[in-house]
Amino acid sequence: MQIVEMKLIPSSGGCFELTANGKLLYSKLAVGKFPEEELMLKQVEALIAEVK
């Protein structure tokens, strides 16, 4: 599986959310801090592995 499209959707108020295939993988609003890059990559890789 390949990532076909990525979008950055600007917002305000310190919101940062990572979603893939409609699934919320991370929410700064829920956790209170930005995620580490490695964590985000692992979550996306795990989601891709599920789809395969």
PDB file of N, H, CA, C and O in Angstrom:
ATOM      1  N   MET A   1       0.846  -1.185   0.000  1.00  0.00           N
ATOM      2  CA  MET A   1       0.000   0.000   0.000  1.00  0.00           C
ATOM      3  C   MET A   1       0.882   1.236   0.000  1.00  0.00           C
ATOM      4  O   MET A   1       1.930   1.260   0.646  1.00  0.00           O
ATOM      5  N   GLN A   2       0.466   2.242  -0.711  1.00  0.00           N
ATOM      6  H   GLN A   2      -0.385   2.222  -1.236  1.00  0.00           H
ATOM      7  CA  GLN A   2       1.172   3.510  -0.758  1.00  0.00           C
ATOM      8  C   GLN A   2       0.272   4.615  -0.238  1.00  0.00           C
ATOM      9  O   GLN A   2      -0.954   4.549  -0.331  1.00  0.00           O
ATOM     10  N   ILE A   3       0.916   5.629   0.309  1.00  0.00           N
ATOM     11  H   ILE A   3       1.911   5.683   0.385  1.00  0.00           H
ATOM     12  CA  ILE A   3       0.170   6.837   0.669  1.00  0.00           C
ATOM     13  C   ILE A   3      -0.028   7.611  -0.624  1.00  0.00           C
ATOM     14  O   ILE A   3       0.936   8.021  -1.270  1.00  0.00           O
ATOM     15  N   VAL A   4      -1.279   7.803  -0.992  1.00  0.00           N
ATOM     16  H   VAL A   4      -2.063   7.470  -0.467  1.00  0.00           H
ATOM     17  CA  VAL A   4      -1.613   8.454  -2.246  1.00  0.00           C
ATOM     18  C   VAL A   4      -1.737   9.957  -2.078  1.00  0.00           C
ATOM     19  O   VAL A   4      -1.415  10.719  -2.990  1.00  0.00           O
ATOM     20  N   GLU A   5      -2.203  10.382  -0.919  1.00  0.00           N
ATOM     21  H   GLU A   5      -2.465   9.763  -0.178  1.00  0.00           H
ATOM     22  CA  GLU A   5      -2.453  11.807  -0.719  1.00  0.00           C
ATOM     23  C   GLU A   5      -2.268  12.166   0.746  1.00  0.00           C
ATOM     24  O   GLU A   5      -2.633  11.404   1.641  1.00  0.00           O
ATOM     25  N   MET A   6      -1.698  13.339   0.971  1.00  0.00           N
ATOM     26  H   MET A   6      -1.402  13.958   0.243  1.00  0.00           H
ATOM     27  CA  MET A   6      -1.588  13.893   2.320  1.00  0.00           C
ATOM     28  C   MET A   6      -2.072  15.334   2.256  1.00  0.00           C
ATOM     29  O   MET A   6      -1.774  16.058   1.306  1.00  0.00           O
ATOM     30  N   LYS A   7      -2.815  15.742   3.268  1.00  0.00           N
ATOM     31  H   LYS A   7      -3.058  15.154   4.040  1.00  0.00           H
ATOM     32  CA  LYS A   7      -3.321  17.116   3.319  1.00  0.00           C
ATOM     33  C   LYS A   7      -2.986  17.736   4.662  1.00  0.00           C
ATOM     34  O   LYS A   7      -3.090  17.084   5.701  1.00  0.00           O
ATOM     35  N   LEU A   8      -2.594  18.968   4.637  1.00  0.00           N
ATOM     36  H   LEU A   8      -2.510  19.497   3.793  1.00  0.00           H
ATOM     37  CA  LEU A   8      -2.435  19.761   5.844  1.00  0.00           C
ATOM     38  C   LEU A   8      -3.596  20.745   5.860  1.00  0.00           C
ATOM     39  O   LEU A   8      -3.716  21.594   4.977  1.00  0.00           O
ATOM     40  N   ILE A   9      -4.437  20.624   6.858  1.00  0.00           N
ATOM     41  H   ILE A   9      -4.340  19.934   7.575  1.00  0.00           H
ATOM     42  CA  ILE A   9      -5.618  21.480   6.948  1.00  0.00           C
ATOM     43  C   ILE A   9      -5.387  22.475   8.082  1.00  0.00           C
ATOM     44  O   ILE A   9      -5.418  22.096   9.253  1.00  0.00           O
ATOM     45  N   PRO A  10      -5.156  23.739   7.746  1.00  0.00           N
ATOM     46  CA  PRO A  10      -4.899  24.751   8.770  1.00  0.00           C
ATOM     47  C   PRO A  10      -6.098  24.938   9.699  1.00  0.00           C
ATOM     48  O   PRO A  10      -7.254  24.820   9.290  1.00  0.00           O
ATOM     49  N   SER A  11      -5.789  25.229  10.941  1.00  0.00           N
ATOM     50  H   SER A  11      -4.850  25.324  11.272  1.00  0.00           H
ATOM     51  CA  SER A  11      -6.837  25.540  11.911  1.00  0.00           C
ATOM     52  C   SER A  11      -6.284  26.569  12.886  1.00  0.00           C
ATOM     53  O   SER A  11      -5.183  27.088  12.700  1.00  0.00           O
ATOM     54  N   SER A  12      -7.042  26.854  13.905  1.00  0.00           N
ATOM     55  H   SER A  12      -7.936  26.433  14.057  1.00  0.00           H
ATOM     56  CA  SER A  12      -6.582  27.822  14.894  1.00  0.00           C
ATOM     57  C   SER A  12      -6.797  27.253  16.286  1.00  0.00           C
ATOM     58  O   SER A  12      -7.434  26.211  16.441  1.00  0.00           O
ATOM     59  N   GLY A  13      -6.282  27.916  17.278  1.00  0.00           N
ATOM     60  H   GLY A  13      -5.765  28.762  17.152  1.00  0.00           H
ATOM     61  CA  GLY A  13      -6.512  27.509  18.653  1.00  0.00           C
ATOM     62  C   GLY A  13      -5.624  26.390  19.142  1.00  0.00           C
ATOM     63  O   GLY A  13      -5.932  25.759  20.153  1.00  0.00           O
ATOM     64  N   GLY A  14      -4.517  26.124  18.444  1.00  0.00           N
ATOM     65  H   GLY A  14      -4.267  26.636  17.622  1.00  0.00           H
ATOM     66  CA  GLY A  14      -3.581  25.097  18.899  1.00  0.00           C
ATOM     67  C   GLY A  14      -4.019  23.677  18.610  1.00  0.00           C
ATOM     68  O   GLY A  14      -3.500  22.734  19.206  1.00  0.00           O
ATOM     69  N   CYS A  15      -4.966  23.513  17.705  1.00  0.00           N
ATOM     70  H   CYS A  15      -5.388  24.280  17.220  1.00  0.00           H
ATOM     71  CA  CYS A  15      -5.450  22.183  17.350  1.00  0.00           C
ATOM     72  C   CYS A  15      -4.442  21.489  16.447  1.00  0.00           C
ATOM     73  O   CYS A  15      -3.988  22.071  15.462  1.00  0.00           O
ATOM     74  N   PHE A  16      -4.090  20.258  16.770  1.00  0.00           N
ATOM     75  H   PHE A  16      -4.458  19.785  17.570  1.00  0.00           H
ATOM     76  CA  PHE A  16      -3.264  19.421  15.907  1.00  0.00           C
ATOM     77  C   PHE A  16      -3.800  18.009  16.002  1.00  0.00           C
ATOM     78  O   PHE A  16      -3.753  17.377  17.058  1.00  0.00           O
ATOM     79  N   GLU A  17      -4.314  17.521  14.876  1.00  0.00           N
ATOM     80  H   GLU A  17      -4.353  18.033  14.019  1.00  0.00           H
ATOM     81  CA  GLU A  17      -4.840  16.159  14.866  1.00  0.00           C
ATOM     82  C   GLU A  17      -4.294  15.417  13.656  1.00  0.00           C
ATOM     83  O   GLU A  17      -4.159  15.980  12.569  1.00  0.00           O
ATOM     84  N   LEU A  18      -3.987  14.159  13.863  1.00  0.00           N
ATOM     85  H   LEU A  18      -4.097  13.702  14.745  1.00  0.00           H
ATOM     86  CA  LEU A  18      -3.506  13.290  12.804  1.00  0.00           C
ATOM     87  C   LEU A  18      -4.578  12.248  12.545  1.00  0.00           C
ATOM     88  O   LEU A  18      -4.927  11.467  13.431  1.00  0.00           O
ATOM     89  N   THR A  19      -5.102  12.241  11.319  1.00  0.00           N
ATOM     90  H   THR A  19      -4.819  12.875  10.600  1.00  0.00           H
ATOM     91  CA  THR A  19      -6.082  11.234  10.935  1.00  0.00           C
ATOM     92  C   THR A  19      -5.600  10.532   9.677  1.00  0.00           C
ATOM     93  O   THR A  19      -4.892  11.119   8.859  1.00  0.00           O
ATOM     94  N   ALA A  20      -5.987   9.276   9.529  1.00  0.00           N
ATOM     95  H   ALA A  20      -6.562   8.799  10.193  1.00  0.00           H
ATOM     96  CA  ALA A  20      -5.682   8.506   8.325  1.00  0.00           C
ATOM     97  C   ALA A  20      -6.864   7.594   8.053  1.00  0.00           C
ATOM     98  O   ALA A  20      -7.336   6.886   8.942  1.00  0.00           O
ATOM     99  N   ASN A  21      -7.333   7.619   6.820  1.00  0.00           N
ATOM    100  H   ASN A  21      -6.949   8.194   6.098  1.00  0.00           H
ATOM    101  CA  ASN A  21      -8.512   6.828   6.436  1.00  0.00           C
ATOM    102  C   ASN A  21      -9.692   7.086   7.368  1.00  0.00           C
ATOM    103  O   ASN A  21     -10.460   6.175   7.675  1.00  0.00           O
ATOM    104  N   GLY A  22      -9.830   8.316   7.809  1.00  0.00           N
ATOM    105  H   GLY A  22      -9.206   9.057   7.559  1.00  0.00           H
ATOM    106  CA  GLY A  22     -10.941   8.687   8.671  1.00  0.00           C
ATOM    107  C   GLY A  22     -10.778   8.280  10.124  1.00  0.00           C
ATOM    108  O   GLY A  22     -11.683   8.496  10.930  1.00  0.00           O
ATOM    109  N   LYS A  23      -9.629   7.688  10.476  1.00  0.00           N
ATOM    110  H   LYS A  23      -8.894   7.513   9.822  1.00  0.00           H
ATOM    111  CA  LYS A  23      -9.375   7.243  11.848  1.00  0.00           C
ATOM    112  C   LYS A  23      -8.476   8.255  12.549  1.00  0.00           C
ATOM    113  O   LYS A  23      -7.401   8.588  12.050  1.00  0.00           O
ATOM    114  N   LEU A  24      -8.918   8.741  13.701  1.00  0.00           N
ATOM    115  H   LEU A  24      -9.791   8.471  14.106  1.00  0.00           H
ATOM    116  CA  LEU A  24      -8.122   9.690  14.482  1.00  0.00           C
ATOM    117  C   LEU A  24      -6.974   8.938  15.155  1.00  0.00           C
ATOM    118  O   LEU A  24      -7.205   8.047  15.973  1.00  0.00           O
ATOM    119  N   LEU A  25      -5.740   9.298  14.809  1.00  0.00           N
ATOM    120  H   LEU A  25      -5.552  10.021  14.145  1.00  0.00           H
ATOM    121  CA  LEU A  25      -4.569   8.641  15.380  1.00  0.00           C
ATOM    122  C   LEU A  25      -3.960   9.435  16.530  1.00  0.00           C
ATOM    123  O   LEU A  25      -3.339   8.865  17.427  1.00  0.00           O
ATOM    124  N   TYR A  26      -4.143  10.756  16.497  1.00  0.00           N
ATOM    125  H   TYR A  26      -4.648  11.219  15.768  1.00  0.00           H
ATOM    126  CA  TYR A  26      -3.573  11.590  17.555  1.00  0.00           C
ATOM    127  C   TYR A  26      -4.321  12.912  17.621  1.00  0.00           C
ATOM    128  O   TYR A  26      -4.687  13.483  16.595  1.00  0.00           O
ATOM    129  N   SER A  27      -4.542  13.384  18.825  1.00  0.00           N
ATOM    130  H   SER A  27      -4.244  12.919  19.659  1.00  0.00           H
ATOM    131  CA  SER A  27      -5.183  14.684  19.027  1.00  0.00           C
ATOM    132  C   SER A  27      -4.423  15.458  20.098  1.00  0.00           C
ATOM    133  O   SER A  27      -4.360  15.041  21.254  1.00  0.00           O
ATOM    134  N   LYS A  28      -3.853  16.582  19.703  1.00  0.00           N
ATOM    135  H   LYS A  28      -3.904  16.921  18.764  1.00  0.00           H
ATOM    136  CA  LYS A  28      -3.163  17.444  20.672  1.00  0.00           C
ATOM    137  C   LYS A  28      -4.160  18.001  21.678  1.00  0.00           C
ATOM    138  O   LYS A  28      -3.824  18.212  22.843  1.00  0.00           O
ATOM    139  N   LEU A  29      -5.369  18.235  21.234  1.00  0.00           N
ATOM    140  H   LEU A  29      -5.643  18.064  20.287  1.00  0.00           H
ATOM    141  CA  LEU A  29      -6.392  18.758  22.151  1.00  0.00           C
ATOM    142  C   LEU A  29      -6.698  17.754  23.258  1.00  0.00           C
ATOM    143  O   LEU A  29      -6.947  18.148  24.398  1.00  0.00           O
ATOM    144  N   ALA A  30      -6.682  16.463  22.935  1.00  0.00           N
ATOM    145  H   ALA A  30      -6.481  16.143  22.009  1.00  0.00           H
ATOM    146  CA  ALA A  30      -6.982  15.437  23.936  1.00  0.00           C
ATOM    147  C   ALA A  30      -5.793  15.179  24.857  1.00  0.00           C
ATOM    148  O   ALA A  30      -5.968  14.944  26.053  1.00  0.00           O
ATOM    149  N   VAL A  31      -4.571  15.225  24.295  1.00  0.00           N
ATOM    150  H   VAL A  31      -4.428  15.416  23.324  1.00  0.00           H
ATOM    151  CA  VAL A  31      -3.367  14.864  25.050  1.00  0.00           C
ATOM    152  C   VAL A  31      -2.701  16.076  25.699  1.00  0.00           C
ATOM    153  O   VAL A  31      -2.103  15.968  26.769  1.00  0.00           O
ATOM    154  N   GLY A  32      -2.812  17.229  25.040  1.00  0.00           N
ATOM    155  H   GLY A  32      -3.298  17.317  24.171  1.00  0.00           H
ATOM    156  CA  GLY A  32      -2.238  18.446  25.598  1.00  0.00           C
ATOM    157  C   GLY A  32      -0.841  18.787  25.126  1.00  0.00           C
ATOM    158  O   GLY A  32      -0.249  19.759  25.595  1.00  0.00           O
ATOM    159  N   LYS A  33      -0.300  17.994  24.197  1.00  0.00           N
ATOM    160  H   LYS A  33      -0.780  17.204  23.817  1.00  0.00           H
ATOM    161  CA  LYS A  33       1.035  18.305  23.662  1.00  0.00           C
ATOM    162  C   LYS A  33       1.162  17.741  22.252  1.00  0.00           C
ATOM    163  O   LYS A  33       0.399  16.863  21.849  1.00  0.00           O
ATOM    164  N   PHE A  34       2.136  18.258  21.511  1.00  0.00           N
ATOM    165  H   PHE A  34       2.756  18.971  21.838  1.00  0.00           H
ATOM    166  CA  PHE A  34       2.404  17.746  20.179  1.00  0.00           C
ATOM    167  C   PHE A  34       3.025  16.355  20.284  1.00  0.00           C
ATOM    168  O   PHE A  34       3.772  16.079  21.223  1.00  0.00           O
ATOM    169  N   PRO A  35       2.722  15.478  19.323  1.00  0.00           N
ATOM    170  CA  PRO A  35       3.313  14.141  19.352  1.00  0.00           C
ATOM    171  C   PRO A  35       4.751  14.173  18.850  1.00  0.00           C
ATOM    172  O   PRO A  35       5.156  15.101  18.151  1.00  0.00           O
ATOM    173  N   GLU A  36       5.501  13.170  19.208  1.00  0.00           N
ATOM    174  H   GLU A  36       5.172  12.416  19.776  1.00  0.00           H
ATOM    175  CA  GLU A  36       6.844  13.041  18.665  1.00  0.00           C
ATOM    176  C   GLU A  36       6.720  12.449  17.263  1.00  0.00           C
ATOM    177  O   GLU A  36       5.833  11.640  16.992  1.00  0.00           O
ATOM    178  N   GLU A  37       7.619  12.866  16.384  1.00  0.00           N
ATOM    179  H   GLU A  37       8.339  13.523  16.605  1.00  0.00           H
ATOM    180  CA  GLU A  37       7.569  12.427  14.992  1.00  0.00           C
ATOM    181  C   GLU A  37       7.583  10.904  14.880  1.00  0.00           C
ATOM    182  O   GLU A  37       6.837  10.339  14.080  1.00  0.00           O
ATOM    183  N   GLU A  38       8.414  10.241  15.662  1.00  0.00           N
ATOM    184  H   GLU A  38       9.021  10.700  16.311  1.00  0.00           H
ATOM    185  CA  GLU A  38       8.517   8.786  15.599  1.00  0.00           C
ATOM    186  C   GLU A  38       7.189   8.116  15.951  1.00  0.00           C
ATOM    187  O   GLU A  38       6.813   7.119  15.335  1.00  0.00           O
ATOM    188  N   LEU A  39       6.490   8.653  16.925  1.00  0.00           N
ATOM    189  H   LEU A  39       6.795   9.463  17.425  1.00  0.00           H
ATOM    190  CA  LEU A  39       5.188   8.107  17.311  1.00  0.00           C
ATOM    191  C   LEU A  39       4.198   8.210  16.153  1.00  0.00           C
ATOM    192  O   LEU A  39       3.480   7.253  15.863  1.00  0.00           O
ATOM    193  N   MET A  40       4.156   9.360  15.493  1.00  0.00           N
ATOM    194  H   MET A  40       4.739  10.137  15.729  1.00  0.00           H
ATOM    195  CA  MET A  40       3.243   9.542  14.370  1.00  0.00           C
ATOM    196  C   MET A  40       3.552   8.557  13.250  1.00  0.00           C
ATOM    197  O   MET A  40       2.640   7.959  12.680  1.00  0.00           O
ATOM    198  N   LEU A  41       4.834   8.384  12.931  1.00  0.00           N
ATOM    199  H   LEU A  41       5.576   8.870  13.394  1.00  0.00           H
ATOM    200  CA  LEU A  41       5.218   7.457  11.864  1.00  0.00           C
ATOM    201  C   LEU A  41       4.820   6.028  12.211  1.00  0.00           C
ATOM    202  O   LEU A  41       4.324   5.301  11.350  1.00  0.00           O
ATOM    203  N   LYS A  42       5.028   5.620  13.448  1.00  0.00           N
ATOM    204  H   LYS A  42       5.430   6.211  14.147  1.00  0.00           H
ATOM    205  CA  LYS A  42       4.664   4.268  13.870  1.00  0.00           C
ATOM    206  C   LYS A  42       3.157   4.046  13.762  1.00  0.00           C
ATOM    207  O   LYS A  42       2.718   2.968  13.363  1.00  0.00           O
ATOM    208  N   GLN A  43       2.374   5.045  14.110  1.00  0.00           N
ATOM    209  H   GLN A  43       2.731   5.921  14.434  1.00  0.00           H
ATOM    210  CA  GLN A  43       0.919   4.910  14.042  1.00  0.00           C
ATOM    211  C   GLN A  43       0.449   4.775  12.600  1.00  0.00           C
ATOM    212  O   GLN A  43      -0.434   3.969  12.307  1.00  0.00           O
ATOM    213  N   VAL A  44       1.031   5.557  11.702  1.00  0.00           N
ATOM    214  H   VAL A  44       1.749   6.212  11.941  1.00  0.00           H
ATOM    215  CA  VAL A  44       0.654   5.468  10.294  1.00  0.00           C
ATOM    216  C   VAL A  44       1.110   4.131   9.714  1.00  0.00           C
ATOM    217  O   VAL A  44       0.370   3.501   8.959  1.00  0.00           O
ATOM    218  N   GLU A  45       2.318   3.695  10.060  1.00  0.00           N
ATOM    219  H   GLU A  45       2.919   4.207  10.673  1.00  0.00           H
ATOM    220  CA  GLU A  45       2.811   2.399   9.581  1.00  0.00           C
ATOM    221  C   GLU A  45       1.922   1.261  10.071  1.00  0.00           C
ATOM    222  O   GLU A  45       1.636   0.334   9.312  1.00  0.00           O
ATOM    223  N   ALA A  46       1.484   1.315  11.319  1.00  0.00           N
ATOM    224  H   ALA A  46       1.716   2.067  11.935  1.00  0.00           H
ATOM    225  CA  ALA A  46       0.596   0.280  11.866  1.00  0.00           C
ATOM    226  C   ALA A  46      -0.733   0.252  11.123  1.00  0.00           C
ATOM    227  O   ALA A  46      -1.269  -0.821  10.847  1.00  0.00           O
ATOM    228  N   LEU A  47      -1.257   1.407  10.803  1.00  0.00           N
ATOM    229  H   LEU A  47      -0.821   2.279  11.027  1.00  0.00           H
ATOM    230  CA  LEU A  47      -2.512   1.488  10.067  1.00  0.00           C
ATOM    231  C   LEU A  47      -2.352   0.903   8.668  1.00  0.00           C
ATOM    232  O   LEU A  47      -3.232   0.188   8.189  1.00  0.00           O
ATOM    233  N   ILE A  48      -1.238   1.201   8.015  1.00  0.00           N
ATOM    234  H   ILE A  48      -0.523   1.781   8.404  1.00  0.00           H
ATOM    235  CA  ILE A  48      -0.974   0.650   6.678  1.00  0.00           C
ATOM    236  C   ILE A  48      -0.862  -0.874   6.758  1.00  0.00           C
ATOM    237  O   ILE A  48      -1.365  -1.579   5.884  1.00  0.00           O
ATOM    238  N   ALA A  49      -0.210  -1.376   7.795  1.00  0.00           N
ATOM    239  H   ALA A  49       0.199  -0.803   8.505  1.00  0.00           H
ATOM    240  CA  ALA A  49      -0.061  -2.830   7.968  1.00  0.00           C
ATOM    241  C   ALA A  49      -1.418  -3.501   8.151  1.00  0.00           C
ATOM    242  O   ALA A  49      -1.615  -4.623   7.686  1.00  0.00           O
ATOM    243  N   GLU A  50      -2.357  -2.832   8.821  1.00  0.00           N
ATOM    244  H   GLU A  50      -2.197  -1.920   9.198  1.00  0.00           H
ATOM    245  CA  GLU A  50      -3.705  -3.385   9.016  1.00  0.00           C
ATOM    246  C   GLU A  50      -4.432  -3.551   7.689  1.00  0.00           C
ATOM    247  O   GLU A  50      -5.185  -4.504   7.491  1.00  0.00           O
ATOM    248  N   VAL A  51      -4.192  -2.600   6.778  1.00  0.00           N
ATOM    249  H   VAL A  51      -3.580  -1.825   6.939  1.00  0.00           H
ATOM    250  CA  VAL A  51      -4.911  -2.579   5.509  1.00  0.00           C
ATOM    251  C   VAL A  51      -4.365  -3.643   4.554  1.00  0.00           C
ATOM    252  O   VAL A  51      -5.109  -4.155   3.717  1.00  0.00           O
ATOM    253  N   LYS A  52      -3.111  -3.972   4.664  1.00  0.00           N
ATOM    254  H   LYS A  52      -2.507  -3.556   5.343  1.00  0.00           H
ATOM    255  CA  LYS A  52      -2.492  -4.943   3.755  1.00  0.00           C
ATOM    256  C   LYS A  52      -3.105  -6.292   3.839  1.00  0.00           C
ATOM    257  O   LYS A  52      -2.684  -7.207   3.131  1.00  0.00           O
TER     258      LYS A  52
END
